[in-house]
Amino acid sequence: MNKHLRKLVQKRRSMYGLNFPRLAELAGYRNTIKWANRICNFEREGVGEDDMIGRILDALKVDPVEVRLAVEKDTEEWEAWADEPIPI
């Protein structure tokens, strides 16, 4: 889930040369180790709280159009998967 969005975050974080704790700090988190782990999990699994995702997207200065396109792609893929018939 969130394959395109998480790859967008990963690409942007790498582009800026940020490690997870530094990104957590830039996103405004005080407990950087805890949030670095959550950001890492988001990049790996695509699962995270909306507030956290918003904060890291803001910290990375990701263009809202890029975010919208990534979310649309993720939604399309999920809907295609959900529409697949299941044999009885």
DOSESE-342326 format. One record per atom (N, C-alpha, C): residue in one letter; x, z, y. Coordinates in steps of 0.02 Angstrom, whole numbers, padded with zeros to 5 digits, always signed. Layout:
N
aXZY;...
% end
This chain:
88
m+00042+00000-00059;m+00000+00000+00000;m+00045+00000+00062;n+00021-00032+00114;n+00059-00037+00177;n+00127-00070+00169;k+00131-00119+00123;k+00195-00151+00109;k+00224-00183+00172;h+00184-00220+00209;h+00210-00255+00268;h+00225-00207+00325;l+00184-00157+00333;l+00196-00108+00386;l+00259-00067+00372;r+00268-00045+00311;r+00327-00005+00295;r+00391-00047+00300;k+00387-00111+00282;k+00445-00154+00289;k+00462-00168+00362;l+00410-00171+00404;l+00421-00179+00475;l+00458-00118+00503;v+00437-00059+00483;v+00471+00003+00505;v+00542+00004+00480;q+00552-00012+00417;q+00619-00011+00388;q+00665-00061+00423;k+00640-00121+00436;k+00680-00172+00470;k+00699-00149+00540;r+00651-00122+00577;r+00665-00101+00646;r+00713-00041+00647;r+00704+00006+00602;r+00749+00065+00599;r+00820+00042+00585;s+00827-00004+00538;s+00894-00030+00521;s+00924-00069+00579;m+00881-00107+00614;m+00905-00146+00671;m+00936-00101+00725;y+00905-00042+00736;y+00932+00005+00785;y+00987+00050+00756;g+01000+00044+00691;g+01052+00084+00660;g+01035+00158+00656;l+00970+00174+00648;l+00948+00243+00647;l+00943+00269+00575;n+00965+00330+00565;n+00952+00363+00501;n+00885+00399+00507;f+00860+00425+00452;f+00795+00457+00452;f+00790+00518+00497;p+00840+00564+00496;p+00835+00621+00541;p+00835+00602+00615;r+00874+00551+00633;r+00875+00530+00703;r+00808+00500+00724;l+00777+00461+00679;l+00712+00432+00694;l+00660+00488+00701;a+00664+00537+00658;a+00618+00594+00662;a+00626+00629+00730;e+00687+00637+00752;e+00700+00667+00817;e+00672+00625+00874;l+00683+00560+00871;l+00657+00515+00923;l+00580+00513+00923;a+00550+00526+00865;a+00477+00528+00861;a+00449+00594+00886;g+00493+00641+00904;g+00471+00703+00934;g+00463+00761+00885;y+00488+00754+00825;y+00483+00808+00777;y+00541+00857+00783;r+00525+00920+00779;r+00577+00972+00784;r+00610+00986+00717;n+00571+00986+00664;n+00598+00997+00597;n+00617+00928+00569;t+00676+00905+00590;t+00695+00835+00575;t+00705+00822+00501;i+00728+00871+00463;i+00739+00859+00391;i+00672+00848+00355;k+00623+00890+00370;k+00556+00883+00340;k+00527+00815+00356;w+00530+00795+00420;w+00499+00732+00440;w+00541+00673+00419;a+00606+00681+00415;a+00649+00627+00389;a+00630+00610+00317;n+00616+00662+00278;n+00593+00650+00209;n+00527+00614+00208;r+00482+00632+00252;r+00416+00598+00254;r+00422+00526+00277;i+00466+00513+00325;i+00478+00445+00347;i+00509+00404+00291;c+00556+00433+00256;c+00587+00400+00199;c+00534+00383+00146;n+00490+00430+00132;n+00436+00418+00084;n+00390+00363+00107;f+00376+00360+00172;f+00334+00306+00198;f+00368+00239+00187;e+00432+00234+00202;e+00467+00171+00192;e+00469+00151+00118;r+00475+00200+00075;r+00479+00186+00003;r+00412+00172-00028;e+00361+00211-00010;e+00296+00208-00044;e+00239+00181-00001;g+00248+00179+00065;g+00196+00154+00109;g+00141+00204+00122;v+00154+00268+00109;v+00103+00319+00118;v+00126+00368+00171;g+00083+00382+00220;g+00100+00430+00272;g+00040+00442+00318;e+00043+00496+00353;e-00011+00513+00399;e-00012+00464+00458;d-00072+00449+00482;d-00079+00402+00538;d-00040+00424+00599;d-00041+00490+00614;d-00005+00516+00672;d+00070+00504+00665;m+00097+00516+00606;m+00169+00506+00595;m+00186+00432+00603;i+00146+00388+00574;i+00160+00317+00578;i+00157+00295+00651;g+00108+00318+00688;g+00104+00302+00759;g+00164+00325+00798;r+00186+00385+00783;r+00244+00413+00819;r+00308+00374+00804;i+00317+00354+00741;i+00379+00317+00726;i+00375+00246+00753;l+00316+00217+00754;l+00309+00150+00784;l+00323+00153+00859;d+00300+00206+00892;d+00315+00215+00963;d+00389+00226+00975;a+00420+00267+00933;a+00491+00282+00941;a+00533+00219+00930;l+00510+00175+00886;l+00547+00113+00872;l+00527+00057+00920;k+00479+00071+00964;k+00456+00022+01013;k+00434-00043+00980;v+00394-00036+00927;v+00369-00095+00892;v+00310-00124+00931;d+00312-00189+00939;d+00259-00224+00975;d+00192-00216+00939;p+00139-00196+00974;p+00074-00187+00942;p+00049-00250+00906;v+00069-00308+00929;v+00048-00370+00895;v+00080-00373+00826;e+00144-00354+00821;e+00178-00353+00756;e+00144-00303+00709;v+00124-00246+00736;v+00090-00195+00696;v+00024-00222+00671;r-00014-00252+00715;r-00079-00279+00696;r-00072-00332+00642;l-00023-00377+00648;l-00013-00429+00598;l+00006-00399+00531;a+00049-00348+00531;a+00070-00316+00469;a+00010-00281+00436;v-00030-00247+00476;v-00089-00213+00449;v-00139-00264+00421;e-00148-00319+00456;e-00193-00371+00432;e-00170-00400+00365;k-00105-00412+00358;k-00078-00437+00294;k-00089-00386+00239;d-00076-00323+00254;d-00086-00271+00204;d-00159-00266+00183;t-00204-00272+00232;t-00276-00269+00218;t-00298-00328+00175;e-00274-00388+00193;e-00291-00447+00154;e-00269-00440+00082;e-00208-00416+00071;e-00182-00408+00003;e-00223-00356-00035;w-00240-00302-00002;w-00279-00251-00036;w-00348-00278-00054;e-00380-00314-00008;e-00447-00341-00022;e-00445-00393-00078;a-00392-00434-00080;a-00384-00482-00135;a-00378-00445-00201;w-00339-00392-00202;w-00331-00352-00263;w-00398-00320-00283;a-00434-00293-00234;a-00497-00260-00248;a-00551-00309-00271;d-00545-00372-00252;d-00595-00422-00272;d-00582-00454-00340;e-00525-00438-00370;e-00510-00466-00436;e-00560-00439-00487;p-00587-00484-00528;p-00634-00460-00579;p-00599-00419-00632;i-00634-00370-00657;i-00607-00327-00710;i-00644-00344-00774;p-00606-00366-00825;p-00639-00383-00888;p-00668-00320-00921;i-00725-00331-00952;i-00759-00275-00985;i-00736-00270-01057;
% end
